[in-house]
Amino acid sequence: MKFSLGRYVPYDSLIHRIDPRAKLLAILFLMICIFFPYQSWAMTFAVDGAIFLLLVVLLYMTRTKIVDILRSLKSLWFMIIFLLLIYCLIPTTEPTFPLAFEVAAWNWRVYWDSFLQAAKILLRLMMMIELTMVLTSSTKPLDLTFALEWYMTPLKVIHFPAHEIAMIISIAIRFIPTLLEDTSRIMKSQESRGVSFSHGRISKRVVSLTSLIIPLFVSAFMRSDELANAMECRGYDPRGNRTRYRLLKAKWYDWVFLLFCAAVFGVLLWFSIDPRFNALLLFPAEVH
Amino acid sequence: MKIISVNNLSFSYDGEHPAIKDVSFDVEEGSYVAIIGHNGSGKSTLAKILMGLLNGYEGEVKLFDTVLSNQSITALRKRIGIVFQNPDNQFVGSTVADDIAFGLENHEVPHEEMEGIIHQYASEVGMIDFLDHEPESLSGGQKQRVAIAGVLAMKPDLVIFDEATAMLDPKGKREIADIILKMKQENPKLTILSITHDVEEANRADEVLVLNDGQLFLSGKPSEVFAHGKELREIQLDSPFLAMLIEALKKQGIDVPQGINDVEKLEEYLCR
């Protein structure tokens, strides 16, 4: 079984070395500023283009493979059709660009604006996916869990179980390969008894899936029971005090990266809100 | 000092069929005791009771002269280390180092001391080169060695092996057996209780307890217990190779004196 989307890629890049807490927050900043609205098309193109360039640099730094990028975008084809359909059906009131086609009988006019609108949303979704990829391919799942736990720690005041949630996530991550191994073992043994998972009618295949799911659940519950015993015997008490083996220490470049992303966020927020900047760039057709 | 003291212990899962019937035994400090028995003999149940995972038994269980109860178990667990059967289901951390650290974190060992302790015990079980490895890239025997390192790192007075080698290949079994012997040499005060159905492993212990149908069937030094080859075979247990060899020699009229407990000594005796 293979995961390509969001899998950690071991490599010693600058992005890999950034503290997971700083990275999580910085990427979050960038994600939000992808979706800022601007009043003019020229401004949108300029800003989205700049973010796109930044993203290319980040992807290059994390050494993400082109194949993996393309694979992660594979599931977007449905979005393309959906967006085109929606934007073609919504009438454009103040078109900037010329008419693309019209069906006069239905009084249906589609301007190039609709296509651009669809393309804009699509590009922004793609950038969103790739930003997630920058985060997950350069950060071990466990480090991400630590970062989440760190951000949730203040919530302990209102009895929010931050540590328990982090422990649950990290154990779930730890057991993914074990359970995948179980799955393939059970599939092989059921196939050797004549169950078919890949042939026959859909209804039949669904029925044969139960012969995979039930043993898998039983095995998972047995494992969790034994794991709970083992953890208890090693002195684990979720409510007790614990010391930490892995401590996160912020270094100077963590701050540089975080401040840089925060600055990008701040500047773009300003561009988006302040009307003077919002219409800084205009196409000739946009001057009203 | 008695590390484990079990008096008239009885236990039943369903209230009708007893899993343990009136078992009594003591384990002295620094001894290596093996409990053997075939499947369903009650040895796993006994192990669970000793670890404080089962309640509702009759009789008395004392660990370190303290009666085992829900109140005392937390304090007692700090002195007991347990290695379980399934290597995967006791690997909590996401890497070898994290897993060894798990027990240390629970016992609030300061962060500054952890690195040194982890290195010390990882090298003791020969896993020092694997500190960054994730469990799926390790063999069963390697995972069990990590589990032992995690247990030893907490400096326990008693280590219980609950069929720790049952799921390993012969090479893994041998590695674990070597580590157990090394542990004994380095710390003579360490008490080891091994629950197993591997008679070769039991043969290396100081004392062997044989369970059958929840009752104590035989107990004593390995050479004494395995001299009862016929009775052991009746309850579906084999004898170790050495005991079978001595029995066969006796049948041929060659008498072997008591106290010969390994193949080298036997060889020496026969060559004389």
Interface residues (C-beta under 8 A of the other chain):
Chain A: K140 P141 L142 S170 I171 I173 R174 P177 T178 E181 R223 E226 L227 N229 A230 M231 E232 C233 R234 G235 Y236 D237 G240 N241 R242 T243 R244 Y245 R246 L247
Chain B: M51 L53 T74 R77 K78 I80 I82 F84 N86 D88 N89 Q90 F91 V92 G93 S94 A97 D98 A101 F102 G103 L104 E105 N106 H107 E108 V109 P110 H111 M114 I118 E134 P135 E136 G150 V151 M154
